[in-house]
Amino acid sequence: MITKSTIQKEIHLSGVGIHSGKNVDLLLRPSSLGGIIFRRTDLDNLELTLDPKKIETKSSTYLVSEECKIQTLEHLLAVLYMFGIDSLIIEINGDEIPIMDGSASPFAQAILNAGVMSLPDGKKSIKIIKPSSLGENDAVFSFSQDSDFKITYSIEYDHPAIQKQELSLSLNLENFIKEIAPARTFGFLKDVPALRAQGLAIGGSLDNAVVLDDKTVISGPLRYPDEFVRHKILDLIGDLSLMGSPLIGHFKAQRAGHGLHLKAIRFLLNNPEFWAYI
Ligand SMILES: [Zn+2]
C-alpha cells in the first residue's frame, strides 16, 4: 500500500513572483491533514485548499477563490507530486509562488534537504483504463493505458533555437530530479510588452527564465539542448497533479499548454469511465 506523505521539517523559501514581480516568503509546513492547504499570511491566514474546480490558467496555473488567488503553482506542484507529498500547509505572504531560477530544482533540493515522512493513511492511484484524446486549435492531448507514469511531449516553434522537440519518458523521482526539474521556463522578448500590459511577466528576467530574441537564446547557456520540451513536461506534471492521486498511464501532449492540460484534467474528472482507482 502506498501512503500519504508530508515533509519532515519546515522549509522556508523566498523570491520574486515571475508575473506579479513581488517578493514573497513561502513556508512549507508538515501536516497530517491529508490535503494541500494554502494559507495567505498577508490576508489574516485565509485558507484555500488545492482543488481542480478552483483552478484557472493564464500563462500559469492558479488557484482562485472569491477572496484571493495564488498563481504560478505548477513547478512546486510538480515537485510535490513526484515526491508523493500530498499533505502539506503552504504559508505564503503574497499571491504568487516564487519563480526561483525558473525551474523546479530549488523546490526539489529543499525537499531533499528536509526529508519526506510517510503518514499512516493509505492512498489510491488513478490508472487509465481506456484511451481518449482532446484537441484545441492545433494542440492535441491524449491519454492511454501504461504500466508506468509516462509522458510524451512534443512542441514546435517557428524559432531557430527551438524548432521541433519531442521527449518521452517514464517518470520516477530519480529521472525527474536529473532530467526534468532543472529545465527552466522560457519566453520570447517580443511577447514581453503584451504580457506586461496584462500584468504578466513583470518579475521575469534573464535570471529566472530562458529568454529568446528573434534568433537566439539571450539569457546564457541552456541546461539541455531540448530544455524547452523538458520544461513543458514539468508544467504538465504540475497540472496533472491536480488529479489528486498518483497516475498510471501514458499522457501525450502536442503543442499544448496549461489551458489544454486543464481541459484534459477536467475531462478525466468528469468521465471516470476512463480510469479506475487501484
Ligand atoms: Zn513552467
py3Dmol code that shows the C-alpha trace and the ligand (Angstrom):
import py3Dmol

protein = """\
ATOM      1  CA  MET A   1       0.000   0.000   0.000  1.00  0.00           C
ATOM      2  CA  ILE A   2       1.239   3.485  -0.726  1.00  0.00           C
ATOM      3  CA  THR A   3       0.617   6.044   1.967  1.00  0.00           C
ATOM      4  CA  LYS A   4       0.075   9.769   2.174  1.00  0.00           C
ATOM      5  CA  SER A   5       3.229  11.751   2.905  1.00  0.00           C
ATOM      6  CA  THR A   6       4.380  15.067   4.246  1.00  0.00           C
ATOM      7  CA  ILE A   7       7.761  16.701   4.849  1.00  0.00           C
ATOM      8  CA  GLN A   8       9.887  16.038   7.932  1.00  0.00           C
ATOM      9  CA  LYS A   9      10.551  19.672   8.794  1.00  0.00           C
ATOM     10  CA  GLU A  10       9.607  23.181   7.758  1.00  0.00           C
ATOM     11  CA  ILE A  11      11.027  24.646   4.556  1.00  0.00           C
ATOM     12  CA  HIS A  12      11.454  28.363   4.084  1.00  0.00           C
ATOM     13  CA  LEU A  13      11.968  29.828   0.605  1.00  0.00           C
ATOM     14  CA  SER A  14      11.634  33.308  -0.759  1.00  0.00           C
ATOM     15  CA  GLY A  15      11.876  35.043  -4.087  1.00  0.00           C
ATOM     16  CA  VAL A  16      10.090  37.060  -6.715  1.00  0.00           C
ATOM     17  CA  GLY A  17       6.858  36.099  -8.479  1.00  0.00           C
ATOM     18  CA  ILE A  18       7.510  35.921 -12.232  1.00  0.00           C
ATOM     19  CA  HIS A  19       4.157  37.511 -13.055  1.00  0.00           C
ATOM     20  CA  SER A  20       3.470  39.804 -10.084  1.00  0.00           C
ATOM     21  CA  GLY A  21       7.094  40.974  -9.722  1.00  0.00           C
ATOM     22  CA  LYS A  22       6.581  40.983  -5.938  1.00  0.00           C
ATOM     23  CA  ASN A  23       8.837  39.348  -3.367  1.00  0.00           C
ATOM     24  CA  VAL A  24       7.173  36.600  -1.382  1.00  0.00           C
ATOM     25  CA  ASP A  25       8.076  34.323   1.516  1.00  0.00           C
ATOM     26  CA  LEU A  26       6.973  30.734   1.353  1.00  0.00           C
ATOM     27  CA  LEU A  27       6.852  28.441   4.375  1.00  0.00           C
ATOM     28  CA  LEU A  28       6.079  24.763   3.769  1.00  0.00           C
ATOM     29  CA  ARG A  29       4.904  23.099   6.997  1.00  0.00           C
ATOM     30  CA  PRO A  30       4.431  19.404   7.729  1.00  0.00           C
ATOM     31  CA  SER A  31       0.775  18.434   8.058  1.00  0.00           C
ATOM     32  CA  SER A  32      -1.190  15.257   8.754  1.00  0.00           C
ATOM     33  CA  LEU A  33      -4.493  16.697   7.494  1.00  0.00           C
ATOM     34  CA  GLY A  34      -4.233  14.880   4.153  1.00  0.00           C
ATOM     35  CA  GLY A  35      -4.511  17.721   1.668  1.00  0.00           C
ATOM     36  CA  ILE A  36      -2.544  20.623   0.259  1.00  0.00           C
ATOM     37  CA  ILE A  37      -3.700  23.766   2.011  1.00  0.00           C
ATOM     38  CA  PHE A  38      -2.520  27.257   1.131  1.00  0.00           C
ATOM     39  CA  ARG A  39      -2.612  29.900   3.833  1.00  0.00           C
ATOM     40  CA  ARG A  40      -2.332  33.581   2.871  1.00  0.00           C
ATOM     41  CA  THR A  41      -0.487  35.042   5.868  1.00  0.00           C
ATOM     42  CA  ASP A  42      -0.882  38.545   4.398  1.00  0.00           C
ATOM     43  CA  LEU A  43      -4.705  38.112   4.429  1.00  0.00           C
ATOM     44  CA  ASP A  44      -5.365  37.011   8.019  1.00  0.00           C
ATOM     45  CA  ASN A  45      -4.368  33.405   7.302  1.00  0.00           C
ATOM     46  CA  LEU A  46      -7.127  32.943   4.700  1.00  0.00           C
ATOM     47  CA  GLU A  47      -7.036  29.291   3.640  1.00  0.00           C
ATOM     48  CA  LEU A  48      -7.506  27.788   0.170  1.00  0.00           C
ATOM     49  CA  THR A  49      -7.456  24.035  -0.361  1.00  0.00           C
ATOM     50  CA  LEU A  50      -5.987  22.783  -3.622  1.00  0.00           C
ATOM     51  CA  ASP A  51      -8.975  21.767  -5.750  1.00  0.00           C
ATOM     52  CA  PRO A  52      -9.133  21.276  -9.552  1.00  0.00           C
ATOM     53  CA  LYS A  53     -12.539  23.012  -9.594  1.00  0.00           C
ATOM     54  CA  LYS A  54     -10.870  26.211  -8.368  1.00  0.00           C
ATOM     55  CA  ILE A  55      -8.048  26.257 -10.921  1.00  0.00           C
ATOM     56  CA  GLU A  56      -7.705  28.731 -13.771  1.00  0.00           C
ATOM     57  CA  THR A  57      -4.911  29.311 -16.262  1.00  0.00           C
ATOM     58  CA  LYS A  58      -3.395  32.332 -17.948  1.00  0.00           C
ATOM     59  CA  SER A  59       0.327  31.921 -18.688  1.00  0.00           C
ATOM     60  CA  SER A  60       0.456  29.924 -15.430  1.00  0.00           C
ATOM     61  CA  THR A  61      -1.790  27.724 -13.327  1.00  0.00           C
ATOM     62  CA  TYR A  62      -3.531  29.376 -10.406  1.00  0.00           C
ATOM     63  CA  LEU A  63      -5.906  28.662  -7.587  1.00  0.00           C
ATOM     64  CA  VAL A  64      -8.758  31.101  -7.116  1.00  0.00           C
ATOM     65  CA  SER A  65     -11.444  31.755  -4.542  1.00  0.00           C
ATOM     66  CA  GLU A  66     -13.832  34.659  -4.146  1.00  0.00           C
ATOM     67  CA  GLU A  67     -11.379  36.384  -1.846  1.00  0.00           C
ATOM     68  CA  CYS A  68      -7.978  35.766  -3.398  1.00  0.00           C
ATOM     69  CA  LYS A  69      -5.766  33.786  -5.737  1.00  0.00           C
ATOM     70  CA  ILE A  70      -2.383  32.089  -5.727  1.00  0.00           C
ATOM     71  CA  GLN A  71      -0.639  31.950  -9.076  1.00  0.00           C
ATOM     72  CA  THR A  72       2.205  30.008 -10.690  1.00  0.00           C
ATOM     73  CA  LEU A  73       1.593  26.812  -8.751  1.00  0.00           C
ATOM     74  CA  GLU A  74       2.808  24.378 -11.392  1.00  0.00           C
ATOM     75  CA  HIS A  75       6.526  23.963 -10.632  1.00  0.00           C
ATOM     76  CA  LEU A  76       6.034  23.481  -6.893  1.00  0.00           C
ATOM     77  CA  LEU A  77       3.072  21.145  -7.503  1.00  0.00           C
ATOM     78  CA  ALA A  78       5.163  19.035  -9.912  1.00  0.00           C
ATOM     79  CA  VAL A  79       7.816  18.556  -7.222  1.00  0.00           C
ATOM     80  CA  LEU A  80       5.269  17.690  -4.514  1.00  0.00           C
ATOM     81  CA  TYR A  81       3.656  15.161  -6.859  1.00  0.00           C
ATOM     82  CA  MET A  82       6.948  13.467  -7.763  1.00  0.00           C
ATOM     83  CA  PHE A  83       7.949  13.225  -4.074  1.00  0.00           C
ATOM     84  CA  GLY A  84       4.493  11.829  -3.257  1.00  0.00           C
ATOM     85  CA  ILE A  85       3.781  14.723  -0.859  1.00  0.00           C
ATOM     86  CA  ASP A  86       0.031  15.229  -0.551  1.00  0.00           C
ATOM     87  CA  SER A  87      -0.347  16.543   2.970  1.00  0.00           C
ATOM     88  CA  LEU A  88       1.122  19.982   3.461  1.00  0.00           C
ATOM     89  CA  ILE A  89       0.409  23.512   4.632  1.00  0.00           C
ATOM     90  CA  ILE A  90       1.862  26.189   2.379  1.00  0.00           C
ATOM     91  CA  GLU A  91       2.029  29.598   4.034  1.00  0.00           C
ATOM     92  CA  ILE A  92       2.583  32.487   1.660  1.00  0.00           C
ATOM     93  CA  ASN A  93       2.531  36.253   2.194  1.00  0.00           C
ATOM     94  CA  GLY A  94       1.551  37.161  -1.373  1.00  0.00           C
ATOM     95  CA  ASP A  95      -0.384  35.914  -4.388  1.00  0.00           C
ATOM     96  CA  GLU A  96       2.293  34.037  -6.306  1.00  0.00           C
ATOM     97  CA  ILE A  97       4.689  31.148  -5.668  1.00  0.00           C
ATOM     98  CA  PRO A  98       8.248  32.470  -6.204  1.00  0.00           C
ATOM     99  CA  ILE A  99       9.731  31.545  -9.564  1.00  0.00           C
ATOM    100  CA  MET A 100      13.205  30.871  -8.059  1.00  0.00           C
ATOM    101  CA  ASP A 101      15.550  30.200 -11.020  1.00  0.00           C
ATOM    102  CA  GLY A 102      12.668  29.398 -13.390  1.00  0.00           C
ATOM    103  CA  SER A 103      12.970  25.668 -12.764  1.00  0.00           C
ATOM    104  CA  ALA A 104      11.737  23.218 -10.132  1.00  0.00           C
ATOM    105  CA  SER A 105      15.212  22.311  -8.842  1.00  0.00           C
ATOM    106  CA  PRO A 106      15.249  24.744  -5.868  1.00  0.00           C
ATOM    107  CA  PHE A 107      11.967  23.192  -4.615  1.00  0.00           C
ATOM    108  CA  ALA A 108      13.247  19.641  -5.199  1.00  0.00           C
ATOM    109  CA  GLN A 109      16.519  20.396  -3.398  1.00  0.00           C
ATOM    110  CA  ALA A 110      14.684  21.937  -0.435  1.00  0.00           C
ATOM    111  CA  ILE A 111      12.514  18.814  -0.081  1.00  0.00           C
ATOM    112  CA  LEU A 112      15.539  16.526  -0.396  1.00  0.00           C
ATOM    113  CA  ASN A 113      17.154  18.505   2.456  1.00  0.00           C
ATOM    114  CA  ALA A 114      14.046  18.438   4.647  1.00  0.00           C
ATOM    115  CA  GLY A 115      13.153  14.783   4.027  1.00  0.00           C
ATOM    116  CA  VAL A 116       9.817  13.111   3.348  1.00  0.00           C
ATOM    117  CA  MET A 117       7.733  11.430   6.043  1.00  0.00           C
ATOM    118  CA  SER A 118       5.076   8.748   5.458  1.00  0.00           C
ATOM    119  CA  LEU A 119       1.738   9.156   7.200  1.00  0.00           C
ATOM    120  CA  PRO A 120      -0.437   6.257   8.403  1.00  0.00           C
ATOM    121  CA  ASP A 121      -3.235   6.887   5.861  1.00  0.00           C
ATOM    122  CA  GLY A 122      -3.155   4.862   2.659  1.00  0.00           C
ATOM    123  CA  LYS A 123      -3.914   6.322  -0.761  1.00  0.00           C
ATOM    124  CA  LYS A 124      -5.038   5.009  -4.112  1.00  0.00           C
ATOM    125  CA  SER A 125      -3.586   5.606  -7.570  1.00  0.00           C
ATOM    126  CA  ILE A 126      -5.535   6.515 -10.691  1.00  0.00           C
ATOM    127  CA  LYS A 127      -4.951   4.076 -13.541  1.00  0.00           C
ATOM    128  CA  ILE A 128      -6.020   4.955 -17.068  1.00  0.00           C
ATOM    129  CA  ILE A 129      -8.119   2.064 -18.424  1.00  0.00           C
ATOM    130  CA  LYS A 130      -9.463   3.499 -21.686  1.00  0.00           C
ATOM    131  CA  PRO A 131      -7.745   5.840 -24.163  1.00  0.00           C
ATOM    132  CA  SER A 132      -9.060   9.125 -25.487  1.00  0.00           C
ATOM    133  CA  SER A 133      -7.877  12.422 -26.899  1.00  0.00           C
ATOM    134  CA  LEU A 134      -8.881  16.073 -26.872  1.00  0.00           C
ATOM    135  CA  GLY A 135      -7.878  18.968 -29.080  1.00  0.00           C
ATOM    136  CA  GLU A 136      -7.778  22.724 -29.029  1.00  0.00           C
ATOM    137  CA  ASN A 137      -6.758  24.636 -32.172  1.00  0.00           C
ATOM    138  CA  ASP A 138      -3.657  22.743 -33.386  1.00  0.00           C
ATOM    139  CA  ALA A 139      -2.864  21.288 -29.965  1.00  0.00           C
ATOM    140  CA  VAL A 140      -3.684  17.694 -29.026  1.00  0.00           C
ATOM    141  CA  PHE A 141      -3.762  15.898 -25.687  1.00  0.00           C
ATOM    142  CA  SER A 142      -4.286  12.169 -25.387  1.00  0.00           C
ATOM    143  CA  PHE A 143      -4.020   9.506 -22.739  1.00  0.00           C
ATOM    144  CA  SER A 144      -3.813   5.719 -22.831  1.00  0.00           C
ATOM    145  CA  GLN A 145      -3.021   2.714 -20.677  1.00  0.00           C
ATOM    146  CA  ASP A 146       0.536   2.122 -19.485  1.00  0.00           C
ATOM    147  CA  SER A 147       2.206   0.295 -16.616  1.00  0.00           C
ATOM    148  CA  ASP A 148       4.125   3.454 -15.585  1.00  0.00           C
ATOM    149  CA  PHE A 149       3.524   7.192 -15.270  1.00  0.00           C
ATOM    150  CA  LYS A 150       4.697   8.133 -18.732  1.00  0.00           C
ATOM    151  CA  ILE A 151       4.689  11.471 -20.551  1.00  0.00           C
ATOM    152  CA  THR A 152       5.408  12.184 -24.210  1.00  0.00           C
ATOM    153  CA  TYR A 153       5.551  15.861 -25.091  1.00  0.00           C
ATOM    154  CA  SER A 154       6.201  17.476 -28.439  1.00  0.00           C
ATOM    155  CA  ILE A 155       6.458  21.151 -29.279  1.00  0.00           C
ATOM    156  CA  GLU A 156       7.020  23.030 -32.492  1.00  0.00           C
ATOM    157  CA  TYR A 157       8.015  26.681 -32.619  1.00  0.00           C
ATOM    158  CA  ASP A 158       8.966  28.659 -35.667  1.00  0.00           C
ATOM    159  CA  HIS A 159      12.167  29.743 -33.934  1.00  0.00           C
ATOM    160  CA  PRO A 160      15.706  28.579 -34.843  1.00  0.00           C
ATOM    161  CA  ALA A 161      16.639  27.817 -31.204  1.00  0.00           C
ATOM    162  CA  ILE A 162      13.594  25.600 -30.580  1.00  0.00           C
ATOM    163  CA  GLN A 163      12.002  24.195 -33.764  1.00  0.00           C
ATOM    164  CA  LYS A 164      10.673  20.670 -33.181  1.00  0.00           C
ATOM    165  CA  GLN A 165      11.412  18.946 -29.889  1.00  0.00           C
ATOM    166  CA  GLU A 166       9.934  15.722 -28.544  1.00  0.00           C
ATOM    167  CA  LEU A 167      10.708  13.764 -25.396  1.00  0.00           C
ATOM    168  CA  SER A 168       9.116  10.651 -23.981  1.00  0.00           C
ATOM    169  CA  LEU A 169       9.887   9.175 -20.601  1.00  0.00           C
ATOM    170  CA  SER A 170       8.524   7.015 -17.839  1.00  0.00           C
ATOM    171  CA  LEU A 171       8.923   9.198 -14.800  1.00  0.00           C
ATOM    172  CA  ASN A 172      10.328   8.366 -11.416  1.00  0.00           C
ATOM    173  CA  LEU A 173      11.784  10.630  -8.732  1.00  0.00           C
ATOM    174  CA  GLU A 174      15.352   9.984  -9.842  1.00  0.00           C
ATOM    175  CA  ASN A 175      14.935  10.897 -13.516  1.00  0.00           C
ATOM    176  CA  PHE A 176      12.605  13.767 -12.602  1.00  0.00           C
ATOM    177  CA  ILE A 177      15.336  15.353 -10.443  1.00  0.00           C
ATOM    178  CA  LYS A 178      18.014  14.836 -13.109  1.00  0.00           C
ATOM    179  CA  GLU A 179      16.174  15.301 -16.389  1.00  0.00           C
ATOM    180  CA  ILE A 180      13.108  17.476 -15.777  1.00  0.00           C
ATOM    181  CA  ALA A 181      13.289  19.565 -12.583  1.00  0.00           C
ATOM    182  CA  PRO A 182      16.262  21.725 -13.789  1.00  0.00           C
ATOM    183  CA  ALA A 183      14.512  22.758 -17.039  1.00  0.00           C
ATOM    184  CA  ARG A 184      13.603  26.437 -16.839  1.00  0.00           C
ATOM    185  CA  THR A 185      10.570  28.332 -18.019  1.00  0.00           C
ATOM    186  CA  PHE A 186      11.057  30.212 -21.289  1.00  0.00           C
ATOM    187  CA  GLY A 187       9.723  33.274 -23.007  1.00  0.00           C
ATOM    188  CA  PHE A 188      10.159  35.457 -26.054  1.00  0.00           C
ATOM    189  CA  LEU A 189      11.401  39.010 -25.771  1.00  0.00           C
ATOM    190  CA  LYS A 190       8.876  40.133 -28.393  1.00  0.00           C
ATOM    191  CA  ASP A 191       5.972  38.973 -26.180  1.00  0.00           C
ATOM    192  CA  VAL A 192       7.101  40.922 -23.110  1.00  0.00           C
ATOM    193  CA  PRO A 193       5.281  44.244 -23.804  1.00  0.00           C
ATOM    194  CA  ALA A 194       1.935  42.498 -24.419  1.00  0.00           C
ATOM    195  CA  LEU A 195       2.361  40.271 -21.346  1.00  0.00           C
ATOM    196  CA  ARG A 196       3.279  43.236 -19.146  1.00  0.00           C
ATOM    197  CA  ALA A 197       0.265  45.156 -20.428  1.00  0.00           C
ATOM    198  CA  GLN A 198      -1.836  42.288 -18.986  1.00  0.00           C
ATOM    199  CA  GLY A 199       0.039  42.423 -15.682  1.00  0.00           C
ATOM    200  CA  LEU A 200       2.058  39.291 -16.527  1.00  0.00           C
ATOM    201  CA  ALA A 201       5.820  38.567 -16.597  1.00  0.00           C
ATOM    202  CA  ILE A 202       6.574  41.681 -14.508  1.00  0.00           C
ATOM    203  CA  GLY A 203       9.085  39.698 -12.404  1.00  0.00           C
ATOM    204  CA  GLY A 204      10.542  37.855 -15.405  1.00  0.00           C
ATOM    205  CA  SER A 205      14.258  38.388 -16.028  1.00  0.00           C
ATOM    206  CA  LEU A 206      17.305  36.793 -17.596  1.00  0.00           C
ATOM    207  CA  ASP A 207      17.965  35.189 -14.170  1.00  0.00           C
ATOM    208  CA  ASN A 208      14.683  33.317 -13.893  1.00  0.00           C
ATOM    209  CA  ALA A 209      13.771  32.349 -17.462  1.00  0.00           C
ATOM    210  CA  VAL A 210      15.299  31.246 -20.729  1.00  0.00           C
ATOM    211  CA  VAL A 211      14.743  34.350 -22.833  1.00  0.00           C
ATOM    212  CA  LEU A 212      14.815  34.316 -26.629  1.00  0.00           C
ATOM    213  CA  ASP A 213      15.035  37.181 -29.095  1.00  0.00           C
ATOM    214  CA  ASP A 214      14.024  36.567 -32.718  1.00  0.00           C
ATOM    215  CA  LYS A 215      17.110  34.482 -33.457  1.00  0.00           C
ATOM    216  CA  THR A 216      18.703  33.039 -30.358  1.00  0.00           C
ATOM    217  CA  VAL A 217      18.755  32.497 -26.603  1.00  0.00           C
ATOM    218  CA  ILE A 218      19.966  35.699 -24.909  1.00  0.00           C
ATOM    219  CA  SER A 219      19.979  34.511 -21.285  1.00  0.00           C
ATOM    220  CA  GLY A 220      23.128  32.369 -21.354  1.00  0.00           C
ATOM    221  CA  PRO A 221      23.689  28.673 -21.992  1.00  0.00           C
ATOM    222  CA  LEU A 222      20.847  26.178 -21.982  1.00  0.00           C
ATOM    223  CA  ARG A 223      20.891  23.416 -19.372  1.00  0.00           C
ATOM    224  CA  TYR A 224      19.903  20.866 -22.062  1.00  0.00           C
ATOM    225  CA  PRO A 225      19.686  21.301 -25.851  1.00  0.00           C
ATOM    226  CA  ASP A 226      15.970  20.445 -25.530  1.00  0.00           C
ATOM    227  CA  GLU A 227      15.360  22.355 -22.280  1.00  0.00           C
ATOM    228  CA  PHE A 228      12.134  23.780 -23.765  1.00  0.00           C
ATOM    229  CA  VAL A 229      10.285  20.487 -24.146  1.00  0.00           C
ATOM    230  CA  ARG A 230      11.599  19.319 -20.777  1.00  0.00           C
ATOM    231  CA  HIS A 231      10.052  22.376 -19.158  1.00  0.00           C
ATOM    232  CA  LYS A 232       6.738  21.611 -20.862  1.00  0.00           C
ATOM    233  CA  ILE A 233       6.878  18.154 -19.234  1.00  0.00           C
ATOM    234  CA  LEU A 234       7.496  19.832 -15.863  1.00  0.00           C
ATOM    235  CA  ASP A 235       4.449  22.068 -16.348  1.00  0.00           C
ATOM    236  CA  LEU A 236       2.328  19.084 -17.359  1.00  0.00           C
ATOM    237  CA  ILE A 237       3.341  17.079 -14.266  1.00  0.00           C
ATOM    238  CA  GLY A 238       2.343  20.047 -12.097  1.00  0.00           C
ATOM    239  CA  ASP A 239      -1.002  20.354 -13.835  1.00  0.00           C
ATOM    240  CA  LEU A 240      -1.687  16.582 -13.813  1.00  0.00           C
ATOM    241  CA  SER A 241      -1.038  16.544 -10.055  1.00  0.00           C
ATOM    242  CA  LEU A 242      -4.415  18.302  -9.733  1.00  0.00           C
ATOM    243  CA  MET A 243      -5.997  14.886 -10.323  1.00  0.00           C
ATOM    244  CA  GLY A 244      -5.145  14.406  -6.644  1.00  0.00           C
ATOM    245  CA  SER A 245      -3.682  10.892  -6.884  1.00  0.00           C
ATOM    246  CA  PRO A 246      -0.585   9.217  -8.334  1.00  0.00           C
ATOM    247  CA  LEU A 247      -1.217   8.455 -12.015  1.00  0.00           C
ATOM    248  CA  ILE A 248      -0.578   5.311 -14.031  1.00  0.00           C
ATOM    249  CA  GLY A 249      -0.920   5.854 -17.748  1.00  0.00           C
ATOM    250  CA  HIS A 250       0.647   7.442 -20.791  1.00  0.00           C
ATOM    251  CA  PHE A 251      -0.122  11.146 -21.243  1.00  0.00           C
ATOM    252  CA  LYS A 252       0.772  12.664 -24.610  1.00  0.00           C
ATOM    253  CA  ALA A 253       0.704  16.358 -25.414  1.00  0.00           C
ATOM    254  CA  GLN A 254       1.446  18.079 -28.706  1.00  0.00           C
ATOM    255  CA  ARG A 255       1.879  21.859 -28.816  1.00  0.00           C
ATOM    256  CA  ALA A 256      -0.244  22.081 -25.682  1.00  0.00           C
ATOM    257  CA  GLY A 257      -0.187  24.484 -22.742  1.00  0.00           C
ATOM    258  CA  HIS A 258      -1.809  24.985 -19.344  1.00  0.00           C
ATOM    259  CA  GLY A 259      -5.245  25.602 -20.927  1.00  0.00           C
ATOM    260  CA  LEU A 260      -5.395  22.239 -22.700  1.00  0.00           C
ATOM    261  CA  HIS A 261      -3.752  20.430 -19.769  1.00  0.00           C
ATOM    262  CA  LEU A 262      -6.553  21.692 -17.547  1.00  0.00           C
ATOM    263  CA  LYS A 263      -9.229  20.799 -20.104  1.00  0.00           C
ATOM    264  CA  ALA A 264      -7.878  17.219 -20.121  1.00  0.00           C
ATOM    265  CA  ILE A 265      -7.884  17.058 -16.319  1.00  0.00           C
ATOM    266  CA  ARG A 266     -11.484  18.294 -16.178  1.00  0.00           C
ATOM    267  CA  PHE A 267     -12.440  15.762 -18.860  1.00  0.00           C
ATOM    268  CA  LEU A 268     -10.896  12.929 -16.837  1.00  0.00           C
ATOM    269  CA  LEU A 269     -12.506  14.049 -13.579  1.00  0.00           C
ATOM    270  CA  ASN A 270     -15.921  14.324 -15.287  1.00  0.00           C
ATOM    271  CA  ASN A 271     -15.584  10.985 -17.101  1.00  0.00           C
ATOM    272  CA  PRO A 272     -14.490   8.381 -14.558  1.00  0.00           C
ATOM    273  CA  GLU A 273     -15.111   5.538 -17.048  1.00  0.00           C
ATOM    274  CA  PHE A 274     -11.649   6.258 -18.493  1.00  0.00           C
ATOM    275  CA  TRP A 275      -9.825   5.411 -15.254  1.00  0.00           C
ATOM    276  CA  ALA A 276     -10.024   3.361 -12.099  1.00  0.00           C
ATOM    277  CA  TYR A 277      -8.761   3.765  -8.566  1.00  0.00           C
ATOM    278  CA  ILE A 278      -6.379   0.950  -7.713  1.00  0.00           C
TER     279      ILE A 278
END
"""
ligand_1 = """\
1
ZN
Zn 6.524 26.396 -16.190
"""
view = py3Dmol.view(width=600, height=400)
view.addModel(protein, "pdb")
view.setStyle({"model": 0}, {"cartoon": {"style": "trace"}})
view.addModel(ligand_1, "xyz")
view.setStyle({"model": 1}, {"stick": {}})
view.zoomTo()
view.show()
